[in-house]
């Protein structure tokens, strides 16, 4: 069951957020099925980054530790990783890209999150632009955004027109309209 984690109740592999779900499948496979034969630990600031605080305060020990168990002097702050060095992002800490109300007074603490969310929306907008070229008549619903304006103009708008206030505008697929269906 999902409460048991990968490997069932005897192994209950996990110990980190999401380990018992699909997020933990690769860790479980390479740690227990493949027995570390081809496993390598990846840097969390570049792969599956969450742009979270690198430090964790342990109340029992009244001490702060690095989340990756490195010495404090070597504890890497993923919130400062340049975007061009990040391969994948995980939005649990930042908030999902379709949560259009993620802006708050703690902007400086979430600056990296907003950059990652902005990148996600750019990818979606590029997909919509491709569909505009491939499917004549397809026009994405964008709030206060002209899909044909320059990328430089769009860079100034984090949500790329995919939010109307706090409401997310869902992606419309070209085949969701009869006129786009291939007969």
Secondary structure, 3 states (H helix, E strand, C coil): CCCCCECHHHHCECCCCCCCCHHHHHHHHHHHHCCCCCCCCCCCCCCCECCCCCEEEECCCCEEEECCCCCHHHCCCHHHCCHHHCCCECCCCCCCCCCCCCCCCCHHHHHHHHHHHHHHHHHHHHHHHHHHHHCCCCCCCCCCCCCCCCHHHHHCCCCCCCEECCEECCCCCHHHCHHHCCC
